[in-house]
Amino acid sequence: MKLLHVIPSIDPASGGPIEGVRQLRRPLSERGVEVDVCCGDAADAPFVRGSEMSVFALGPSSTKYGFNPRMLAWLRTHAGDYDAVLVEGLWQFHALATCLALRGAKVPYFVFTHGMLDPWFRERYPLKHIKKSLYWLLGDYWVLRQAQGVLFTCEEERRRSRNAFWPYHCREVIAGYGTAQPPSEAVRLRHVFLAAFPALRDQRIVLFLGRIHEKKGCDLLVEAFADVAGADPRLHLVLAGPVDAVLRERLERLAASHGLGQRVTWTGMLSGEQKWGAYHAAEVFCLPSHQENFGVAVAEALGCGVPVLISDQVNIWREIVADGAGFAGADTRAGTTACLQQWLVAGPAGHARMRTQAKDCFRRRFEVQQTAQRLLEILGGRGVEDGPAGDAALGPTPAGTP
């Protein structure tokens, strides 16, 4: 089988979708699938030149929307070389280009929404929602309607997506999502991280790792950390990930206002052994996001045996709580504080039990080998009558159906 991913950018700083593509590449290749990626990046971009994937970079695109006639022309010429096309995300030209290029073609295309239909965006950005409603009627509604399948990571995402825009009509598929088993050299990797940040030795690290954005609730985390910091002077908050200067300055002022300037460390974006070392050095991982479709970092933390404290706006929170791998609360200061307090009260015995349950949760639910197998069943037209949630996961669904 030959599979083509179509994505706006493969820049790792752009967030989750490209990481999912990268994680799937190896298990798909092991199953005999040839994987290519079509993107709107410039061919001479460093992350394109250094990519381990087979990439057709057709940019740079000329607008924020990613309008790219070269991509449309390339898809019309080459999409027929593939057995299936997988569109990664919405609201950019790459999705509409795929829809237009494959109209009437024999090659099926599927759309992975990656949480981009979540109604949180409508509530948080009402003016943007008006613009997206226009895009929806003119483009993305048709992208989904004409797709062979629209892929969701879990039942929670599927249900939430149905009420974001009208009209809504597509073939829904619960595909799951996952990431590779993390490296297991915990002691060595921990030393690598602590060698880079020696001030964190002997600290009880509360870790946030990912793109630092207002959606992620990092302000809630700083305030909640302030609420519990008095419980143990060794508690230390680590914020690891890319962040724009304005948001960082605001969060630094917030931490300073609580007298926490010396108990918050900014590492910048971590990769490779330093990233895995950060997980293994952490006592707990925290993501109080206002909206999170899956959270690759959440799954990575679980795979490292690190319990997670998340908001109930992270769509996989039910599975994690059910497995005893972490705590979940409201995406508020009080909700985040409550999660941290539950963690502290659990004590060493509770922490050890949750570390074991975190690894079990990862292996059972979020390991990428299972995701790859499920994806192949979907692309091949098998196993699409019933999703993991147990009800009909593929079929036209009218707007507003619960």
SEDRENMI-639530 format. One line per 4 residues: number of its first residue (from 1); for each residue y, x, z of C-alpha. Coordinates in pm, whole numbers. Layout:
# residues N
NUM) Y:X:Z | ...
# end
This chain:
# residues 402
1) 0:0:0 | 357:109:-72 | 627:-20:163 | 1003:7:121
5) 1242:-26:415 | 1599:-125:318 | 1856:-40:585 | 2234:17:594
9) 2206:362:752 | 1949:603:888 | 2203:768:1118 | 2029:789:1459
13) 2364:725:1628 | 2374:379:1470 | 2117:239:1711 | 1777:74:1724
17) 1661:-34:1375 | 1628:316:1232 | 1441:433:1540 | 1192:153:1485
21) 1147:259:1122 | 1086:617:1231 | 836:515:1498 | 635:303:1254
25) 614:571:986 | 327:770:1136 | 92:484:1236 | 150:320:898
29) 77:646:719 | -243:683:922 | -345:344:781 | -287:458:424
33) 61:312:375 | 318:508:172 | 658:447:331 | 999:498:164
37) 1347:417:293 | 1646:297:90 | 1983:328:265 | 2356:323:201
41) 2426:672:337 | 2564:961:138 | 2288:1186:6 | 2455:1493:158
45) 2484:1348:510 | 2325:1591:760 | 2093:1326:903 | 1973:1242:551
49) 1908:1604:456 | 1728:1662:784 | 1521:1344:782 | 1142:1367:794
53) 1119:1041:598 | 1117:981:222 | 1476:858:178 | 1669:724:-120
57) 2031:758:-6 | 2254:559:-241 | 2591:578:-71 | 2840:620:56
61) 2923:252:61 | 3280:155:-12 | 3347:-107:259 | 3254:-187:618
65) 3028:-457:479 | 2844:-184:293 | 2906:-316:-58 | 2709:-86:-284
69) 2644:-166:-653 | 2423:145:-678 | 2186:2:-418 | 2162:-330:-603
73) 2093:-155:-933 | 1837:78:-774 | 1652:-212:-611 | 1640:-405:-938
77) 1489:-102:-1108 | 1251:25:-841 | 1154:-262:-607 | 864:-343:-839
81) 709:-7:-749 | 628:-140:-401 | 382:-389:-256 | 636:-520:-4
85) 998:-469:98 | 1118:-489:458 | 1488:-558:516 | 1609:-409:845
89) 1880:-631:995 | 2147:-868:865 | 2523:-894:805 | 2539:-601:565
93) 2517:-585:187 | 2170:-427:193 | 2017:-765:288 | 2194:-960:14
97) 2121:-684:-238 | 1749:-715:-165 | 1762:-1093:-198 | 1944:-1073:-533
101) 1731:-790:-671 | 1399:-957:-585 | 1489:-1312:-687 | 1207:-1426:-915
105) 1017:-1100:-866 | 652:-1081:-765 | 724:-836:-483 | 762:-1017:-147
109) 1033:-920:94 | 1047:-972:469 | 1345:-956:706 | 1340:-801:1052
113) 1640:-960:1226 | 1654:-711:1516 | 1825:-964:1744 | 2122:-1010:1511
117) 2096:-1391:1525 | 2133:-1403:1902 | 2390:-1669:2007 | 2548:-1422:2252
121) 2749:-1277:1965 | 2892:-1623:1890 | 3002:-1666:2250 | 3137:-1313:2293
125) 3311:-1279:1954 | 3416:-1628:1840 | 3648:-1499:1567 | 3378:-1273:1426
129) 3143:-1569:1438 | 3374:-1762:1206 | 3357:-1474:957 | 2980:-1449:998
133) 2947:-1823:940 | 3101:-1769:597 | 2867:-1476:531 | 2581:-1699:646
137) 2656:-1980:404 | 2721:-1748:110 | 2457:-1485:174 | 2241:-1440:480
141) 2114:-1798:496 | 1972:-1747:148 | 1840:-1403:241 | 1629:-1562:515
145) 1535:-1875:325 | 1398:-1682:27 | 1215:-1423:238 | 837:-1436:256
149) 875:-1404:632 | 1146:-1353:894 | 1021:-1123:1168 | 1104:-1157:1538
153) 1000:-922:1815 | 904:-1191:2067 | 906:-1563:2137 | 1235:-1540:2329
157) 1417:-1395:2029 | 1269:-1653:1794 | 1383:-1946:2008 | 1732:-1806:2067
161) 1785:-1733:1698 | 1735:-2095:1593 | 2065:-2211:1740 | 2300:-1940:1616
165) 2392:-2076:1269 | 2355:-2388:1060 | 2174:-2458:837 | 1865:-2266:945
169) 1546:-2271:741 | 1298:-1986:717 | 937:-1881:764 | 924:-1741:1117
173) 683:-1467:1218 | 644:-1313:1562 | 569:-953:1473 | 610:-772:1802
177) 776:-434:1829 | 685:-102:1979 | 736:269:2008 | 512:573:2014
181) 339:695:2327 | 589:937:2490 | 500:1303:2554 | 296:1336:2871
185) 408:1680:2995 | 614:1524:3271 | 662:1832:3491 | 765:2067:3209
189) 994:1813:3043 | 1159:1732:3374 | 1236:2102:3418 | 1387:2118:3068
193) 1627:1837:3152 | 1717:1970:3497 | 1776:2317:3355 | 2043:2163:3132
197) 2189:1960:3420 | 2113:2161:3736 | 2346:1954:3955 | 2092:1671:3927
201) 1814:1860:4105 | 1690:1678:4416 | 1883:1364:4319 | 1739:1013:4295
205) 1837:940:3937 | 1923:590:3816 | 1912:636:3438 | 2082:454:3154
209) 1987:598:2815 | 2108:458:2486 | 2421:378:2291 | 2697:318:2547
213) 2863:-2:2430 | 3029:-294:2608 | 2728:-509:2513 | 2504:-288:2726
217) 2672:-383:3054 | 2749:-28:3164 | 3050:-155:3360 | 2815:-382:3556
221) 2589:-85:3621 | 2873:128:3757 | 2988:-153:3986 | 2636:-236:4102
225) 2569:131:4166 | 2880:136:4383 | 2733:-154:4582 | 2414:39:4669
229) 2530:402:4665 | 2577:401:5041 | 2204:347:5094 | 2126:711:5014
233) 2367:996:4931 | 2106:1134:4687 | 2137:834:4455 | 2297:946:4128
237) 2382:751:3813 | 2316:921:3478 | 2470:769:3165 | 2305:929:2863
241) 2410:839:2511 | 2691:838:2256 | 3012:666:2365 | 3362:628:2222
245) 3644:795:2413 | 3822:471:2509 | 3516:314:2671 | 3421:635:2849
249) 3770:667:2995 | 3755:307:3118 | 3415:358:3281 | 3526:687:3438
253) 3827:513:3591 | 3600:239:3721 | 3366:493:3884 | 3660:682:4033
257) 3805:362:4179 | 3482:329:4381 | 3487:694:4486 | 3187:776:4266
261) 3339:1036:4035 | 3096:1303:4159 | 2792:1075:4154 | 2803:978:3787
265) 2692:1223:3517 | 2763:1186:3145 | 2513:1379:2935 | 2615:1271:2586
269) 2344:1183:2336 | 2008:1334:2428 | 1721:1403:2190 | 1389:1580:2187
273) 1266:1738:2508 | 1592:1677:2693 | 1564:1304:2627 | 1204:1285:2747
277) 1292:1507:3040 | 1564:1262:3143 | 1308:981:3162 | 1066:1192:3363
281) 1342:1305:3600 | 1452:946:3665 | 1335:733:3953 | 1426:411:3774
285) 1574:301:3440 | 1850:40:3429 | 1977:-173:3138 | 2193:-471:3247
289) 2263:-567:2887 | 2447:-885:2786 | 2221:-904:2480 | 1922:-694:2388
293) 1660:-792:2140 | 1395:-541:2243 | 1531:-221:2387 | 1342:80:2255
297) 1468:279:2553 | 1315:20:2787 | 975:65:2621 | 1012:445:2627
301) 1087:435:2999 | 778:222:3063 | 569:463:2856 | 688:747:3080
305) 586:548:3387 | 944:471:3488 | 999:117:3622 | 1288:-71:3466
309) 1568:-287:3603 | 1700:-512:3328 | 1902:-827:3275 | 1743:-1153:3173
313) 1929:-1114:2843 | 1684:-843:2738 | 1438:-1054:2543 | 1124:-884:2677
317) 1215:-932:3043 | 950:-1198:3106 | 667:-970:2997 | 795:-684:3212
321) 837:-894:3525 | 497:-1059:3472 | 335:-714:3460 | 511:-595:3776
325) 675:-312:3581 | 1030:-385:3692 | 1284:-640:3807 | 1519:-865:3609
329) 1837:-1048:3703 | 2149:-1206:3560 | 2381:-996:3343 | 2639:-988:3620
333) 2741:-742:3888 | 2556:-948:4148 | 2243:-969:3932 | 2240:-595:3866
337) 2303:-517:4232 | 2015:-744:4332 | 1779:-554:4100 | 1884:-219:4248
341) 1844:-354:4600 | 1496:-486:4520 | 1406:-143:4392 | 1536:34:4702
345) 1359:-208:4937 | 1026:-159:4757 | 992:187:4911 | 764:476:4808
349) 443:272:4802 | 602:1:4589 | 753:260:4358 | 417:428:4303
353) 251:95:4226 | 525:1:3979 | 498:336:3801 | 133:266:3732
357) 211:-89:3622 | 489:39:3394 | 242:255:3199 | -8:-31:3182
361) 263:-267:3053 | 358:-21:2779 | 1:35:2663 | -77:-336:2658
365) 239:-469:2496 | 469:-210:2340 | 265:77:2196 | 351:123:1828
369) -8:136:1701 | -45:-233:1783 | 288:-306:1613 | 180:-125:1296
373) -147:-317:1276 | 28:-650:1329 | 286:-563:1060 | 14:-484:807
377) -154:-818:878 | 178:-993:813 | 259:-799:496 | -90:-867:367
381) -62:-1239:434 | -318:-1234:716 | -273:-1330:1079 | 49:-1520:1022
385) -62:-1866:1126 | -45:-1787:1496 | 188:-1538:1656 | 132:-1362:1989
389) 302:-1655:2164 | 23:-1883:2050 | 210:-2145:1848 | 282:-2164:1478
393) 477:-1851:1406 | 508:-1889:1032 | 653:-2193:867 | 980:-2364:775
397) 1175:-2463:1084 | 1474:-2697:1085 | 1786:-2603:1274 | 1787:-2685:1642
401) 1410:-2725:1680 | 1313:-2601:2027
# end
